[in-house]
Amino acid sequence: MGEAGVVPPADRPPAEEPPDGEPAGEPPAQEPATGEPGRRWRGPILIAAAVVALVVAAGAVLFFATREDDVATPSGPASPSDSAAPSDSAAPSDPATSAPDHDDHGAQPGTSGDDGTDGDGDATSTTLESGPAAVVADIREFVSEVRGLEFRRDVPVELLDEAEFVALLEQLDEEGDAEAEAEGEGDQDEITAAFLQALRILGPDDDLEELVDGAARQGTLGFYIPDEGRLVVRGDDLTPFVRQTIAHELTHALDDQYFDIDRDELDELDEDAEFAWEVVVEGSAEWVAQQYRDSLPDDERDALQQEIASFAAGDPYADIPQEIVLALTLPYVLGPPYVQSLEATDGRDGVDGVLEDPPSTTEQILDPGASDEDSVAAVQPPPSPVEPLHSDVFGAASYLVLFPDAAGIELARTWGSDAYVLWLGEDGSPCLRTDVVGDDEEATERYSELLGDWAAEHGGATVERVGPLVRLTACA
């Protein structure tokens, strides 16, 4: 499962360490400011990220910046820090994208295993005493120390200039589209677009793939492809911003060597569980990247902040609806504080534990006290008037996108279970219906109230009680 990195709104506040007694991972109450993401998203609202395919499907890693005071934080939906620092995280998603079959590296001399070996040498080998190889080796050592794991094999780091990097992204995108079509998965984009149109997030004439691909070309900072062990970073100069991106991507590579972050069993997850997995993977990488940023001297952190500001000034996500931007960046926002809480409670074993046995719902990310045993009986997909186009779990985190404020946090933390179905009406317009139940009757009634308010503001949507469930039906 790949990840990709995008720089999100520079003015988004970083996540802060939760006070005692509060669950980790509370997202900012505001919508992301300008530009963001590309991460994978298969599910409900999280399905949109899937289109950002190339980054995630290929195993890419999204990097996005956040800021705390005047410090830019590392990727991932908001992360803490004392000065603007970037972060690179992969954004998961479902677009079919695959990595190239070749192993060519367009890296700057000394960054692709330039330790005198052919790339299979010791991961911490630094034959060169100065230059790119030594810098990358230092970052590798930092990542290894923070994660408490030794690299089992070398991970060549390719540094590409702007033109080379964009050309590679376009190549991966084309290869991914071709592979998806060959495997009969070409309808994923159609499903994603229909889902977003039903919720009035996209208009009928919006081309989601074009929007996301354009943003990915401008906003992706780096990616790691698990199947190939390939790590590519945008930028042929080892600036503080590029080095932090390398730290993020190397963490993905290290986690992959021990936990196989693209293992086959992950393909069986429902959309909510898949999104929870993305939060875990991005959280681990962004948590390490944040610590790397904080370890830099003040002048380098200031320089990093300036780089992020310059990168974000291009506003690569200006044309993407803010709901999609928020969905794509959530793993970076929720991930670092979640991982930090695990490390604080159980040490590195806690982080390793969720990489080996991930949470099954995003509610468990937002409320670490929740568990499978606490959940109510699973809700079955609601009926549809015609053959459904798709059905799955809407998921707790999706309500953070529908309600990017305190209401969304409330609903996500009191989520019990849900399921949705997507279909096309007689006129071809997409419709979505989801049945949801809260942790208890009070929570369920709150869902009814807030979803009713949402439906009143969105034409073509209705909310009703169906026995113990709340049913939302929305059509484009």
C-alpha positions as CSV (number, residue, x, y, z in Angstrom):
1,M,0.0,0.0,0.0
2,G,1.8,3.1,-1.2
3,E,1.9,6.5,0.1
4,A,2.5,9.8,-1.4
5,G,3.5,13.2,-0.1
6,V,1.8,16.4,-0.7
7,V,2.2,19.8,0.9
8,P,-1.1,20.9,2.4
9,P,-2.1,24.3,3.4
10,A,0.7,26.2,5.0
11,D,-1.6,27.9,7.5
12,R,-3.1,24.7,8.9
13,P,-2.4,24.4,12.6
14,P,-0.4,21.4,13.6
15,A,-1.8,18.7,15.8
16,E,-1.0,19.2,19.4
17,E,-0.3,16.6,22.0
18,P,-3.6,15.7,23.6
19,P,-4.1,16.5,27.3
20,D,-4.4,13.8,29.8
21,G,-7.6,11.9,29.5
22,E,-8.2,13.0,25.9
23,P,-8.0,10.7,22.9
24,A,-5.2,11.3,20.5
25,G,-5.7,12.3,16.9
26,E,-8.2,15.1,17.2
27,P,-8.2,16.8,13.9
28,P,-8.3,20.6,13.5
29,A,-11.7,22.0,13.6
30,Q,-11.2,24.1,10.5
31,E,-11.1,23.0,6.9
32,P,-7.7,22.9,5.2
33,A,-6.7,26.2,3.8
34,T,-5.1,25.9,0.5
35,G,-4.0,23.0,-1.4
36,E,-3.3,19.6,-0.4
37,P,-3.2,16.1,-1.1
38,G,-3.1,13.1,-3.0
39,R,-3.6,10.1,-0.9
40,R,-5.4,7.0,-1.4
41,W,-8.9,6.8,-0.4
42,R,-11.1,3.9,-1.2
43,G,-14.0,4.3,1.1
44,P,-16.8,6.7,1.4
45,I,-15.4,10.0,1.7
46,L,-12.2,8.4,1.8
47,I,-12.8,6.9,-1.5
48,A,-11.8,10.1,-3.2
49,A,-8.3,9.7,-2.3
50,A,-8.2,6.7,-4.3
51,V,-8.1,8.8,-7.4
52,V,-4.9,10.3,-6.4
53,A,-3.9,7.0,-7.4
54,L,-0.4,7.3,-8.5
55,V,0.8,8.3,-5.2
56,V,-0.8,5.6,-3.2
57,A,-1.3,2.7,-5.4
58,A,2.2,2.8,-6.5
59,G,3.3,2.9,-3.0
60,A,3.9,6.6,-3.0
61,V,4.2,8.7,0.0
62,L,2.6,12.1,0.3
63,F,4.3,14.8,2.1
64,F,2.4,17.8,3.3
65,A,3.2,20.7,5.4
66,T,1.6,22.2,8.4
67,R,2.5,24.9,10.7
68,E,2.6,25.7,14.4
69,D,3.3,29.2,15.2
70,D,6.1,29.9,12.8
71,V,7.3,26.3,12.4
72,A,6.3,24.2,9.5
73,T,5.5,20.7,10.5
74,P,5.9,17.5,8.7
75,S,3.5,15.8,6.5
76,G,0.4,14.3,7.5
77,P,-2.5,16.0,8.5
78,A,-1.4,18.4,11.1
79,S,1.6,17.7,13.2
80,P,3.1,19.6,16.1
81,S,6.3,21.5,16.1
82,D,7.8,24.8,17.1
83,S,8.4,26.2,13.7
84,A,7.1,25.8,10.3
85,A,8.3,22.4,9.2
86,P,7.1,20.1,6.5
87,S,6.2,16.6,6.6
88,D,6.0,13.9,4.1
89,S,3.5,11.3,4.3
90,A,2.0,9.0,1.9
91,A,-1.5,9.3,1.1
92,P,-3.1,6.1,0.7
93,S,-5.5,5.5,-1.9
94,D,-7.0,3.3,-4.3
95,P,-6.1,4.4,-7.7
96,A,-4.5,1.8,-9.6
97,T,-0.9,2.7,-10.0
98,S,2.0,0.5,-10.3
99,A,5.6,1.1,-10.2
100,P,7.8,0.8,-13.3
101,D,9.3,-2.5,-14.1
102,H,12.8,-1.1,-14.4
103,D,15.2,-0.3,-11.6
104,D,16.8,2.8,-13.0
105,H,17.7,5.6,-10.6
106,G,17.9,9.2,-11.6
107,A,19.5,10.1,-8.3
108,Q,22.2,12.6,-7.7
109,P,25.6,10.9,-7.4
110,G,26.0,9.5,-4.0
111,T,22.4,9.1,-3.1
112,S,21.5,5.8,-4.7
113,G,23.5,3.4,-2.6
114,D,26.7,5.3,-3.4
115,D,28.5,3.7,-0.6
116,G,30.7,1.8,-2.9
117,T,28.2,-1.1,-3.2
118,D,25.6,-2.0,-5.8
119,G,22.7,-1.0,-3.6
120,D,22.7,-4.2,-1.5
121,G,25.3,-3.1,0.9
122,D,24.8,-2.3,4.6
123,A,22.1,0.3,5.1
124,T,24.2,2.5,7.3
125,S,27.4,2.2,5.3
126,T,29.0,5.6,4.6
127,T,32.1,5.0,2.5
128,L,32.0,8.6,1.4
129,E,32.9,10.9,4.3
130,S,31.0,13.8,2.9
131,G,28.5,14.6,0.3
132,P,25.0,13.3,-0.4
133,A,25.7,9.7,0.6
134,A,26.9,10.7,4.0
135,V,23.9,13.0,4.5
136,V,21.5,10.2,3.5
137,A,23.3,7.8,5.8
138,D,22.9,10.2,8.7
139,I,19.2,10.4,8.1
140,R,19.0,6.7,7.8
141,E,20.7,6.3,11.2
142,F,18.3,8.8,12.7
143,V,15.3,7.0,11.5
144,S,16.6,3.7,12.7
145,E,17.3,5.0,16.1
146,V,13.9,6.7,16.6
147,R,12.0,3.6,15.3
148,G,14.3,1.2,17.3
149,L,14.8,-1.0,14.3
150,E,17.9,-1.7,12.1
151,F,17.6,-1.5,8.4
152,R,17.8,-5.1,7.0
153,R,18.9,-3.9,3.6
154,D,19.9,-0.8,1.9
155,V,17.3,1.6,0.5
156,P,18.7,3.7,-2.4
157,V,17.4,7.2,-2.4
158,E,16.8,8.8,-5.8
159,L,17.0,12.6,-5.9
160,L,15.3,13.9,-9.1
161,D,15.2,17.4,-10.4
162,E,11.8,18.9,-11.1
163,A,11.5,17.8,-14.7
164,E,12.7,14.3,-14.0
165,F,10.4,13.9,-11.1
166,V,7.3,15.1,-12.9
167,A,8.1,12.9,-15.9
168,L,8.4,9.8,-13.6
169,L,5.0,10.6,-11.9
170,E,3.4,10.9,-15.3
171,Q,4.9,7.6,-16.3
172,L,3.7,5.8,-13.2
173,D,0.3,7.3,-13.7
174,E,0.0,6.0,-17.2
175,E,1.3,2.5,-16.2
176,G,-1.1,2.4,-13.3
177,D,-4.0,3.3,-15.5
178,A,-3.0,0.6,-18.0
179,E,-2.6,-2.0,-15.3
180,A,-5.9,-1.1,-13.7
181,E,-7.7,-1.5,-17.0
182,A,-6.0,-4.8,-17.7
183,E,-7.1,-6.1,-14.3
184,G,-10.6,-4.9,-14.7
185,E,-10.3,-2.2,-12.1
186,G,-10.8,0.7,-14.4
187,D,-14.2,1.5,-12.9
188,Q,-12.6,2.7,-9.6
189,D,-12.5,6.3,-10.9
190,E,-16.1,6.1,-11.9
191,I,-17.1,4.8,-8.5
192,T,-15.1,7.5,-6.7
193,A,-16.5,10.3,-8.9
194,A,-20.1,9.0,-8.4
195,F,-19.7,8.8,-4.7
196,L,-18.5,12.4,-4.5
197,Q,-21.1,13.7,-6.9
198,A,-23.9,12.0,-4.8
199,L,-22.6,14.0,-1.8
200,R,-22.5,17.2,-3.9
201,I,-18.7,17.5,-3.4
202,L,-18.1,17.2,-7.2
203,G,-20.2,18.6,-9.9
204,P,-21.4,16.5,-12.9
205,D,-18.9,18.1,-15.2
206,D,-15.9,17.9,-12.9
207,D,-13.1,15.6,-14.0
208,L,-11.8,14.1,-10.7
209,E,-8.9,12.3,-12.3
210,E,-7.7,15.4,-14.1
211,L,-8.0,17.5,-11.0
212,V,-6.1,15.0,-8.8
213,D,-3.4,14.1,-11.3
214,G,-2.7,17.8,-11.9
215,A,-2.4,18.4,-8.1
216,A,-0.2,15.3,-7.7
217,R,2.2,16.5,-10.3
218,Q,2.6,19.8,-8.5
219,G,2.3,18.7,-4.9
220,T,3.9,15.3,-4.6
221,L,7.2,15.6,-2.8
222,G,8.3,12.0,-2.7
223,F,7.2,8.3,-2.7
224,Y,8.3,4.8,-1.7
225,I,7.2,1.8,-3.7
226,P,7.1,-1.3,-1.4
227,D,7.3,-3.9,-4.2
228,E,10.5,-2.4,-5.5
229,G,12.0,-1.0,-2.4
230,R,12.3,2.2,-4.4
231,L,12.4,5.6,-2.8
232,V,12.2,8.8,-4.9
233,V,12.3,12.4,-3.7
234,R,11.6,15.6,-5.6
235,G,14.6,17.8,-5.4
236,D,18.2,17.3,-6.4
237,D,19.7,19.4,-3.6
238,L,19.7,18.1,0.0
239,T,17.9,21.1,1.6
240,P,16.3,20.8,5.0
241,F,12.9,20.3,3.4
242,V,14.2,17.5,1.1
243,R,16.0,15.8,4.0
244,Q,12.8,15.8,6.1
245,T,11.0,14.2,3.2
246,I,13.8,11.6,3.0
247,A,13.3,10.8,6.7
248,H,9.6,10.3,6.2
249,E,10.1,8.0,3.2
250,L,12.9,6.1,4.8
251,T,10.5,5.4,7.7
252,H,8.1,3.8,5.3
253,A,10.9,1.7,3.9
254,L,12.0,0.6,7.3
255,D,8.5,-0.3,8.4
256,D,8.0,-2.2,5.2
257,Q,11.1,-4.3,5.8
258,Y,9.7,-5.5,9.1
259,F,5.9,-5.4,8.6
260,D,5.3,-5.5,4.8
261,I,3.1,-2.4,4.6
262,D,1.7,-3.6,1.3
263,R,0.9,-7.2,2.3
264,D,-1.8,-9.1,0.6
265,E,-4.1,-9.4,3.6
266,L,-4.6,-5.6,3.5
267,D,-6.5,-6.0,0.3
268,E,-9.3,-7.7,2.2
269,L,-9.9,-4.7,4.5
270,D,-13.1,-2.7,4.3
271,E,-12.8,0.9,3.4
272,D,-12.8,2.2,7.0
273,A,-10.2,-0.3,8.1
274,E,-8.1,0.5,5.1
275,F,-8.2,4.2,6.0
276,A,-7.3,3.4,9.6
277,W,-4.3,1.5,8.2
278,E,-3.2,4.5,6.2
279,V,-3.4,6.6,9.3
280,V,-1.1,4.1,11.1
281,V,1.5,4.0,8.2
282,E,1.5,7.7,7.6
283,G,1.5,8.4,11.3
284,S,4.6,6.3,11.9
285,A,6.5,8.1,9.1
286,E,5.3,11.6,9.9
287,W,6.0,11.1,13.6
288,V,9.7,10.2,12.8
289,A,9.9,13.1,10.2
290,Q,8.6,15.6,12.9
291,Q,11.3,14.4,15.3
292,Y,13.9,14.8,12.5
293,R,12.7,18.3,11.8
294,D,12.8,19.2,15.5
295,S,16.4,17.9,15.7
296,L,17.6,20.5,13.2
297,P,19.4,23.7,14.2
298,D,17.2,26.8,14.4
299,D,18.6,28.2,11.1
300,E,17.8,25.0,9.2
301,R,14.3,24.8,10.6
302,D,13.8,28.4,9.5
303,A,15.1,27.5,6.1
304,L,12.7,24.5,6.0
305,Q,9.8,26.8,6.8
306,Q,10.7,29.1,3.9
307,E,10.9,26.1,1.6
308,I,7.5,25.0,2.6
309,A,6.0,28.4,2.2
310,S,7.6,28.7,-1.3
311,F,6.3,25.3,-2.3
312,A,2.8,25.9,-1.0
313,A,2.7,29.3,-2.7
314,G,2.0,27.4,-6.0
315,D,-1.3,26.3,-4.5
316,P,-1.4,23.0,-6.4
317,Y,-4.8,22.0,-4.9
318,A,-6.7,25.2,-5.5
319,D,-9.0,23.6,-7.9
320,I,-9.8,20.6,-5.7
321,P,-12.9,20.8,-3.4
322,Q,-11.9,21.3,0.2
323,E,-13.7,18.1,1.3
324,I,-11.3,16.1,-0.8
325,V,-8.3,18.0,0.4
326,L,-9.3,17.3,3.9
327,A,-9.9,13.6,3.3
328,L,-6.5,13.3,1.6
329,T,-4.7,15.0,4.5
330,L,-6.4,13.3,7.4
331,P,-3.9,10.5,7.7
332,Y,-1.2,13.1,8.3
333,V,-3.3,14.9,10.8
334,L,-4.5,12.0,12.8
335,G,-1.5,9.8,12.4
336,P,1.3,11.5,14.3
337,P,-0.6,12.1,17.6
338,Y,-2.0,8.6,17.4
339,V,1.4,7.1,17.1
340,Q,2.8,9.4,19.7
341,S,0.2,8.3,22.2
342,L,1.1,4.6,21.5
343,E,4.7,5.3,22.0
344,A,4.0,7.2,25.2
345,T,1.9,4.3,26.6
346,D,3.7,1.2,25.3
347,G,6.9,2.5,23.8
348,R,8.1,1.3,20.4
349,D,6.3,-2.0,20.9
350,G,3.0,-0.1,20.8
351,V,3.9,1.4,17.3
352,D,5.1,-2.0,16.1
353,G,2.0,-3.6,17.4
354,V,-0.4,-1.6,15.3
355,L,1.7,-2.1,12.2
356,E,1.5,-5.8,12.8
357,D,-2.2,-5.8,13.9
358,P,-3.8,-2.6,12.8
359,P,-7.0,-1.1,14.2
360,S,-10.1,-2.3,12.4
361,T,-12.0,1.1,12.4
362,T,-11.1,4.7,12.3
363,E,-13.1,5.2,15.5
364,Q,-10.2,3.4,17.3
365,I,-7.8,6.0,15.9
366,L,-10.0,8.9,17.3
367,D,-10.9,7.1,20.5
368,P,-8.1,4.6,21.4
369,G,-10.4,3.2,24.1
370,A,-12.7,1.8,21.5
371,S,-12.3,-1.8,20.4
372,D,-13.9,-4.5,18.3
373,E,-15.6,-5.8,21.4
374,D,-17.1,-2.3,22.1
375,S,-18.7,-2.0,18.7
376,V,-22.4,-2.6,18.1
377,A,-23.6,-5.2,15.7
378,A,-22.4,-4.6,12.2
379,V,-24.9,-2.7,10.0
380,Q,-25.7,-4.3,6.7
381,P,-25.8,-2.4,3.4
382,P,-29.1,-0.6,2.9
383,P,-31.4,-1.5,0.0
384,S,-31.1,0.3,-3.3
385,P,-33.8,0.6,-6.0
386,V,-31.5,-0.9,-8.7
387,E,-28.4,-3.0,-8.9
388,P,-25.8,-1.2,-6.7
389,L,-22.6,0.2,-8.3
390,H,-20.7,-0.3,-5.1
391,S,-21.2,-0.9,-1.3
392,D,-18.9,-0.8,1.7
393,V,-18.5,0.8,5.1
394,F,-18.8,4.6,5.3
395,G,-16.7,4.8,8.5
396,A,-16.2,7.1,11.4
397,A,-13.5,9.3,9.8
398,S,-15.9,10.1,6.9
399,Y,-17.9,12.2,9.3
400,L,-14.9,14.4,9.9
401,V,-15.1,15.3,6.2
402,L,-18.8,15.9,6.1
403,F,-18.5,18.0,9.3
404,P,-15.1,19.6,9.4
405,D,-15.7,21.0,12.9
406,A,-16.5,19.8,16.5
407,A,-19.6,18.1,15.2
408,G,-17.6,15.8,13.0
409,I,-15.3,14.8,15.9
410,E,-18.4,14.1,18.1
411,L,-19.9,11.8,15.5
412,A,-16.7,10.0,14.7
413,R,-16.0,9.3,18.4
414,T,-19.5,8.0,19.0
415,W,-19.8,5.9,15.8
416,G,-21.2,2.4,16.2
417,S,-21.4,0.9,12.8
418,D,-22.6,1.8,9.3
419,A,-22.7,0.7,5.7
420,Y,-23.5,2.4,2.4
421,V,-24.6,1.6,-1.1
422,L,-24.1,3.5,-4.3
423,W,-26.2,3.3,-7.5
424,L,-27.0,5.2,-10.6
425,G,-30.6,6.5,-11.1
426,E,-32.6,6.2,-14.3
427,D,-31.1,9.4,-15.6
428,G,-27.6,8.3,-14.8
429,S,-27.3,10.5,-11.7
430,P,-25.4,8.8,-8.8
431,C,-27.2,8.3,-5.5
432,L,-25.8,7.1,-2.2
433,R,-27.6,5.7,0.8
434,T,-26.0,4.9,4.2
435,D,-27.4,3.4,7.4
436,V,-25.6,4.4,10.6
437,V,-26.0,3.7,14.3
438,G,-24.2,5.3,17.1
439,D,-22.6,3.8,20.2
440,D,-26.0,4.2,22.0
441,E,-29.4,5.7,21.4
442,E,-28.3,9.2,22.4
443,A,-25.5,9.0,19.9
444,T,-27.8,7.7,17.2
445,E,-30.2,10.5,17.8
446,R,-27.4,13.0,17.4
447,Y,-26.5,11.4,14.1
448,S,-30.1,11.9,13.0
449,E,-30.0,15.6,14.1
450,L,-26.7,16.5,12.5
451,L,-27.3,14.6,9.3
452,G,-30.7,16.1,9.0
453,D,-29.1,19.6,9.2
454,W,-26.6,18.5,6.5
455,A,-29.4,17.2,4.3
456,A,-31.3,20.4,4.6
457,E,-28.3,22.3,3.2
458,H,-27.7,19.9,0.4
459,G,-30.4,19.5,-2.3
460,G,-31.5,16.0,-3.1
461,A,-30.7,14.6,0.4
462,T,-33.1,13.1,3.0
463,V,-32.7,11.7,6.5
464,E,-35.0,9.3,8.2
465,R,-35.1,6.9,11.2
466,V,-35.4,3.2,10.1
467,G,-35.9,1.3,13.3
468,P,-32.6,1.6,15.3
469,L,-30.8,3.1,12.3
470,V,-30.4,6.6,10.8
471,R,-30.6,6.5,7.0
472,L,-29.1,9.2,4.8
473,T,-30.0,9.2,1.1
474,A,-28.3,11.7,-1.2
475,C,-28.4,12.1,-5.0
476,A,-26.5,14.4,-7.3
